[in-house]
Amino acid sequence: MANPLRLARISAVLALLGVLLMVSSILVPRPIPVVLAMTVGQAVGTLSLLIYLAAVFLESRRPPAPARDGAPARPRGAT
């Protein structure tokens, strides 16, 4: 099974790469580099979002961790 933390890290790196590609279109404002940077940047950003959603889904399906020191287990989301 995939590790949600690892997926979240991969997603963050891909998101930064997508932003970097889109920023490069500002630094090189010619038509072809702009179109390529926006297209590839959007594809990388979308892939990042999908991987992040997969990490969230996997984390939500994981059973809660056992309680430590004899304390009762709290349900997920409880503060």
Backbone torsions as a table, in degrees:
resi	resn	phi	psi	omega
1	MET	NA	143.5	-178.0
2	ALA	-73.1	145.5	179.3
3	ASN	-84.3	119.0	-178.3
4	PRO	-60.0	-35.3	179.1
5	LEU	-64.7	-42.1	178.6
6	ARG	-64.8	-41.2	177.6
7	LEU	-63.0	-40.0	178.8
8	ALA	-64.7	-38.0	177.8
9	ARG	-67.2	-42.6	177.3
10	ILE	-61.6	-41.3	178.7
11	SER	-61.3	-42.1	179.9
12	ALA	-64.4	-42.2	179.1
13	VAL	-64.4	-43.0	179.1
14	LEU	-64.9	-38.0	177.8
15	ALA	-63.1	-42.5	177.5
16	LEU	-65.0	-38.0	177.3
17	LEU	-64.0	-41.6	177.5
18	GLY	-62.3	-42.9	177.9
19	VAL	-64.5	-41.4	178.5
20	LEU	-60.3	-41.8	178.1
21	LEU	-63.4	-41.6	179.8
22	MET	-69.3	-35.2	177.1
23	VAL	-68.4	-32.7	178.7
24	SER	-62.1	-26.9	177.7
25	SER	-70.0	-22.4	175.5
26	ILE	-77.2	-36.7	-177.8
27	LEU	-75.9	-28.1	178.0
28	VAL	-123.3	82.3	-172.2
29	PRO	-83.1	54.7	173.6
30	ARG	-104.6	154.4	-172.9
31	PRO	-58.1	-49.8	-175.8
32	ILE	-66.7	-47.8	176.7
33	PRO	-60.7	-34.6	179.0
34	VAL	-66.7	-46.5	-179.9
35	VAL	-62.9	-44.7	179.2
36	LEU	-64.5	-44.2	-178.7
37	ALA	-64.1	-41.8	180.0
38	MET	-69.0	-40.6	-179.7
39	THR	-67.3	-51.8	-179.2
40	VAL	-67.8	-39.5	178.5
41	GLY	-61.4	-40.7	178.6
42	GLN	-68.5	-40.0	178.9
43	ALA	-63.1	-43.8	179.0
44	VAL	-66.4	-40.8	177.8
45	GLY	-64.2	-40.1	178.0
46	THR	-66.2	-41.8	176.4
47	LEU	-61.0	-40.6	177.5
48	SER	-60.4	-43.6	179.0
49	LEU	-63.3	-43.6	-179.8
50	LEU	-63.4	-40.9	178.2
51	ILE	-66.4	-39.0	178.2
52	TYR	-64.7	-42.7	177.7
53	LEU	-63.0	-36.8	176.2
54	ALA	-64.2	-39.8	178.3
55	ALA	-64.6	-41.7	178.6
56	VAL	-64.3	-42.8	179.4
57	PHE	-62.6	-46.6	-180.0
58	LEU	-63.0	-39.2	179.8
59	GLU	-67.2	-36.3	-179.6
60	SER	-72.0	-23.5	-179.7
61	ARG	-88.6	-10.2	-178.5
62	ARG	-74.6	137.7	178.7
63	PRO	-67.0	151.4	-179.5
64	PRO	-65.1	150.6	179.1
65	ALA	-70.6	147.5	178.3
66	PRO	-66.8	152.9	-179.3
67	ALA	-70.3	150.4	178.2
68	ARG	-102.9	154.9	173.4
69	ASP	56.6	29.2	177.0
70	GLY	74.8	3.4	178.9
71	ALA	-72.7	146.9	179.1
72	PRO	-67.2	146.0	179.8
73	ALA	-72.0	135.0	175.6
74	ARG	-94.5	144.9	177.4
75	PRO	-66.2	154.1	178.5
76	ARG	-59.9	139.4	178.5
77	GLY	90.3	-10.5	179.1
78	ALA	-78.4	140.4	-179.9
79	THR	-108.7	NA	NA
